[in-house]
């Protein structure tokens, strides 16, 4: 995955994927409360780069005002980590966790309706 972006690049926000405790795929439960999660699927343009962002992680300022998005974004600009955005032309699907930390705990993916009498 190429996480190098330059000024003027068109990017799409793609937050890490995971499965909820009910087994529904979507944004990982570790990130659902983050402000950046509201931008998932939105398209914008990189207008700023902070090579030494928080904890030394490069951050990219993405402007959404020049694009028509179907996602209801709360504000027009937001800083993102490189791993949370991808180039618009990059259609590589992100795998959904089937095991490990992002997987629903055992027994949590089932509802009680299945076992009721």
C-alpha positions as CSV (number, residue, x, y, z in Angstrom):
1,X,0.0,0.0,0.0
2,X,1.4,3.4,-1.0
3,X,0.9,6.0,1.7
4,X,2.8,8.8,-0.1
5,X,0.7,11.7,-1.1
6,X,1.6,15.1,-2.6
7,X,-0.2,18.5,-2.8
8,X,-3.2,18.4,-5.1
9,X,-3.7,14.6,-5.0
10,X,-7.3,13.5,-5.0
11,X,-7.9,11.0,-2.1
12,X,-10.7,9.0,-0.6
13,X,-11.0,8.4,3.1
14,X,-10.8,4.7,3.9
15,X,-10.9,4.0,7.7
16,X,-9.7,0.6,8.9
17,X,-12.3,-2.1,8.5
18,X,-13.5,-4.6,11.1
19,X,-16.6,-6.4,12.3
20,X,-18.9,-5.3,15.1
21,X,-19.9,-7.6,17.9
22,X,-23.0,-8.5,16.0
23,X,-20.9,-9.5,13.0
24,X,-21.7,-6.5,10.8
25,X,-18.8,-5.3,8.7
26,X,-17.9,-1.7,8.7
27,X,-15.5,0.7,10.3
28,X,-13.4,-1.0,13.0
29,X,-14.9,-0.5,16.5
30,X,-11.6,0.9,17.6
31,X,-12.2,4.0,15.4
32,X,-15.9,4.5,15.2
33,X,-15.9,7.3,17.8
34,X,-13.0,9.2,16.2
35,X,-13.9,12.4,14.3
36,X,-12.1,11.0,11.2
37,X,-14.6,8.1,11.0
38,X,-17.4,10.6,9.9
39,X,-15.4,11.2,6.7
40,X,-15.3,7.5,5.7
41,X,-15.9,7.3,1.9
42,X,-15.5,11.1,1.3
43,X,-13.3,12.4,-1.5
44,X,-11.1,15.4,-1.2
45,X,-7.8,17.1,-2.2
46,X,-4.6,17.1,-0.2
47,X,-3.8,20.8,0.5
48,X,-1.3,20.4,3.4
49,X,1.3,18.0,4.7
50,X,2.8,17.8,8.2
51,X,5.8,15.4,7.9
52,X,6.3,15.4,11.6
53,X,2.8,15.1,12.9
54,X,1.6,13.7,16.2
55,X,4.0,11.0,17.5
56,X,6.1,11.4,14.3
57,X,3.3,10.2,12.1
58,X,3.0,12.2,8.8
59,X,-0.4,13.9,8.6
60,X,-2.2,15.1,5.4
61,X,-4.7,18.0,5.4
62,X,-7.6,17.1,3.1
63,X,-10.0,19.7,1.7
64,X,-13.5,18.4,0.9
65,X,-15.1,21.7,-0.2
66,X,-14.3,21.3,-3.9
67,X,-15.9,17.8,-4.2
68,X,-19.5,16.6,-4.1
69,X,-19.7,13.9,-1.5
70,X,-22.6,11.6,-0.7
71,X,-21.2,11.4,2.9
72,X,-22.4,14.1,5.3
73,X,-19.1,15.5,6.5
74,X,-19.1,17.7,9.6
75,X,-16.5,20.3,8.4
76,X,-14.6,21.1,5.2
77,X,-11.0,20.2,6.2
78,X,-9.5,17.5,8.3
79,X,-6.0,16.1,9.0
80,X,-5.6,12.4,8.3
81,X,-2.9,9.8,8.7
82,X,-1.5,8.3,5.5
83,X,-3.0,4.9,6.2
84,X,-6.5,6.3,6.4
85,X,-6.6,7.8,2.9
86,X,-6.0,6.3,-0.5
87,X,-5.7,7.7,-4.0
88,X,-9.0,8.0,-5.8
89,X,-7.9,5.6,-8.6
90,X,-6.8,2.9,-6.1
91,X,-9.6,0.4,-5.8
92,X,-7.8,-2.2,-3.8
93,X,-10.3,-3.7,-1.4
94,X,-9.3,-3.8,2.3
95,X,-9.7,-7.2,3.9
96,X,-12.1,-7.5,6.8
97,X,-10.6,-9.1,9.9
98,X,-11.5,-12.8,10.2
99,X,-9.2,-13.4,13.2
100,X,-7.3,-11.4,15.6
101,X,-8.0,-8.2,17.5
102,X,-10.5,-6.7,15.1
103,X,-12.7,-9.9,15.0
104,X,-15.9,-10.0,17.0
105,X,-15.5,-11.9,20.2
106,X,-16.6,-15.5,20.1
107,X,-20.3,-15.9,20.7
108,X,-20.9,-12.1,20.3
109,X,-21.6,-12.4,16.5
110,X,-24.8,-14.4,17.2
111,X,-28.1,-13.1,18.4
112,X,-30.3,-14.7,21.1
113,X,-33.2,-15.1,18.6
114,X,-31.4,-18.0,16.9
115,X,-31.4,-20.0,20.1
116,X,-34.7,-19.1,21.6
117,X,-37.5,-21.6,21.8
